[in-house]
Amino acid sequence: MAHPIEDYALIGDTQTAALVGRDGSIDWLCLPRFDSGACFAALLGEPEHGRWKLAPAEEPPRQVRRRYHEGSLVLETEFTTADGVVRVVDCMPPRDRTPDVIRVVEGVRGRVPMRMELVIRFDYGSVVPWVTRQGEELRAEAGPDALSLYSPVKTRGQGLHTEADFTVSEGQRIPFVLRWHPSNEPPPPPLDGLTAAADTQDWWREWSSHCSYQGPWSEPVHTSLMTLKALTYAPTGGIVAAATTSLPERLGGVRNWDYRFCWLRDATFTLYALLLGGFREEAMAWREWLLRSVAGDPAKLQIMYGVAGERRLSETFLDWLPGYEGSKPVRTGNAAVHQFQLDVYGEVMDALHQAHRTGLVRDRRAWDVALVLMDFLESGWRKPDEGLWEVRGERQHFTHSKVMAWVAFDRAVRSAEHFKLPGPVERWRKLRHALHEEVCQRGYDPKLGAFTQAYGSSRLDASLLLMPLVGFLPPREPRVLGTVRAIERELLHEGLVRRYHTHETEDGLPPGEGVFLACSFWLADNYILQGRMDEAQALFNRLLGLRNDVGLLSEEYDPVNRRMLGNFPQAFSHVGLVNTAFNLERHRTSPAIHRRENHNGEQEQPSS
């Protein structure tokens, strides 16, 4: 059985990523890309589905402590045993030609017996490779994939596993290097694992040194930004929503999705966080990825794309995997790719506007794309959609979707006016006004005293917390205050925010899930804008306390059983952490200015 989600740490090379358990086992790794087949899939099944364990022979060890080396995604796990203390350092060097995993065993005190078990199973645990030894190289091949293991430690084959027993003494450092390559090509040359680990640490520290945040929450902000960088696919600039597939939103349930793709919405929020942190190169690369990916018919704009802009992301089930703690089905691909989600147009337009405002080099193609999107949206905003939460039920007129359509018109007007760009500004301005009036009339329930999930509905939805954050209404406007109060009253669970009540909303799935962590950060942002600083700080501290021992957050959380849920680590959650930290810092340094502006630094919109 896989460990609790919170027991995993992330290493990556900005093209793929691995999850390392507290027991020293790498239980998830897809090669060569985030969305490739996993060669280690024990996370979603059994050890026989692939893993690489490197740990003391004594089980369990007396103590385990983990940390990332400062400013880097180089993981250090220290084990204390009866024989002494040993450290395992794990990393994935920024890629040259092929992906590599470096593991270095370091003796800290005494002489500690160690054990290695390598179980390679290509294609998500379904393919047992042919393993041969050629000199110091142990090679596993099957189909298109090949992995080569290099180490001074002698290994042996044991029941379709590769094993080794050895002892590490104080001051000794023993490297293990795993290198992937296409099976039809010659393997890459051996790599000096000790040098590669040091170079990886230097690379990450150089990148981290450009972070502009120097406030009181430096450690969680820097860790979150580093996580977002690790979820970026460097060759194209695409940003995946998470490193995993099918980690459940409810243990034993079916709400299990593949998040190894680039959602326009998630990536846009990530863009904001990276810009706040001072990382402009990543923002420019994402904009280039966006322009390539969305080219074509605006009516066929997808909510997500592959890391290189792929459009066919067909959803399939991997029946041979039992799923995380029995949560089936295990999925690859995502059927939501075919959904119409109106809010995406607003997020894309807002992202392009923010890129202009923050001084990114202007690209005429970006405005050409914006004009095409707006041309479709002039009529498309009237259509029902599947909404932010990707319901698999009937399309509705979701209030948040209409608000984000308003954002698209608003940012189009602002961009045209501020940067002297061509476009039918007067028509956009009229449509912006019409949308604002419609949302305030049809999306608001006077009896409830709050905006609702959809037109004509009496149900609440945490996405409504974004209304003041995008400037649709001022944060202290009575209808906004009433909406926040209603969400506090109806959607808080153990002090954290649910997305909506799954037993009330027809989302096409059985009810039941955890609290969605990004929504709680949105509530904290509302508290800040309303001047409820003590409550904002308390909620933010509560959320910081949900991070695991190396500072990572999943998509959702079970506050009763104190378990992380959903895919991991989740970009959306870490974006929320970064944004709320910056919002708290702005209020701390310039409270008067902060009260006059929304999260984009724009003047708040008047109420309808």
Secondary structure as GFF3:
##gff-version 3
##sequence-region A 1 608
A	DSSP	three_ten_helix	5	7	.	.	.	ID=ss1
A	DSSP	beta_strand	8	12	.	.	.	ID=ss2
A	DSSP	beta_strand	17	21	.	.	.	ID=ss3
A	DSSP	beta_strand	25	30	.	.	.	ID=ss4
A	DSSP	beta_strand	38	40	.	.	.	ID=ss5
A	DSSP	three_ten_helix	42	44	.	.	.	ID=ss6
A	DSSP	three_ten_helix	47	49	.	.	.	ID=ss7
A	DSSP	beta_strand	51	56	.	.	.	ID=ss8
A	DSSP	beta_strand	63	68	.	.	.	ID=ss9
A	DSSP	beta_strand	75	81	.	.	.	ID=ss10
A	DSSP	beta_strand	84	91	.	.	.	ID=ss11
A	DSSP	beta_strand	100	119	.	.	.	ID=ss12
A	DSSP	alpha_helix	122	125	.	.	.	ID=ss13
A	DSSP	beta_strand	130	134	.	.	.	ID=ss14
A	DSSP	beta_strand	137	142	.	.	.	ID=ss15
A	DSSP	beta_strand	145	150	.	.	.	ID=ss16
A	DSSP	beta_strand	156	158	.	.	.	ID=ss17
A	DSSP	beta_strand	161	169	.	.	.	ID=ss18
A	DSSP	beta_strand	173	182	.	.	.	ID=ss19
A	DSSP	alpha_helix	193	208	.	.	.	ID=ss20
A	DSSP	alpha_helix	218	230	.	.	.	ID=ss21
A	DSSP	beta_strand	232	233	.	.	.	ID=ss22
A	DSSP	beta_strand	238	239	.	.	.	ID=ss23
A	DSSP	beta_strand	262	263	.	.	.	ID=ss24
A	DSSP	alpha_helix	264	276	.	.	.	ID=ss25
A	DSSP	alpha_helix	280	293	.	.	.	ID=ss26
A	DSSP	three_ten_helix	298	300	.	.	.	ID=ss27
A	DSSP	beta_strand	304	305	.	.	.	ID=ss28
A	DSSP	beta_strand	316	317	.	.	.	ID=ss29
A	DSSP	three_ten_helix	324	326	.	.	.	ID=ss30
A	DSSP	beta_strand	331	332	.	.	.	ID=ss31
A	DSSP	three_ten_helix	335	338	.	.	.	ID=ss32
A	DSSP	alpha_helix	343	357	.	.	.	ID=ss33
A	DSSP	alpha_helix	364	380	.	.	.	ID=ss34
A	DSSP	alpha_helix	399	419	.	.	.	ID=ss35
A	DSSP	alpha_helix	425	442	.	.	.	ID=ss36
A	DSSP	beta_strand	444	445	.	.	.	ID=ss37
A	DSSP	beta_strand	450	451	.	.	.	ID=ss38
A	DSSP	three_ten_helix	462	465	.	.	.	ID=ss39
A	DSSP	alpha_helix	466	469	.	.	.	ID=ss40
A	DSSP	alpha_helix	478	490	.	.	.	ID=ss41
A	DSSP	beta_strand	492	493	.	.	.	ID=ss42
A	DSSP	beta_strand	496	497	.	.	.	ID=ss43
A	DSSP	beta_strand	515	516	.	.	.	ID=ss44
A	DSSP	alpha_helix	517	529	.	.	.	ID=ss45
A	DSSP	alpha_helix	533	544	.	.	.	ID=ss46
A	DSSP	beta_strand	556	558	.	.	.	ID=ss47
A	DSSP	beta_strand	563	565	.	.	.	ID=ss48
A	DSSP	alpha_helix	571	589	.	.	.	ID=ss49
A	DSSP	alpha_helix	591	596	.	.	.	ID=ss50
###
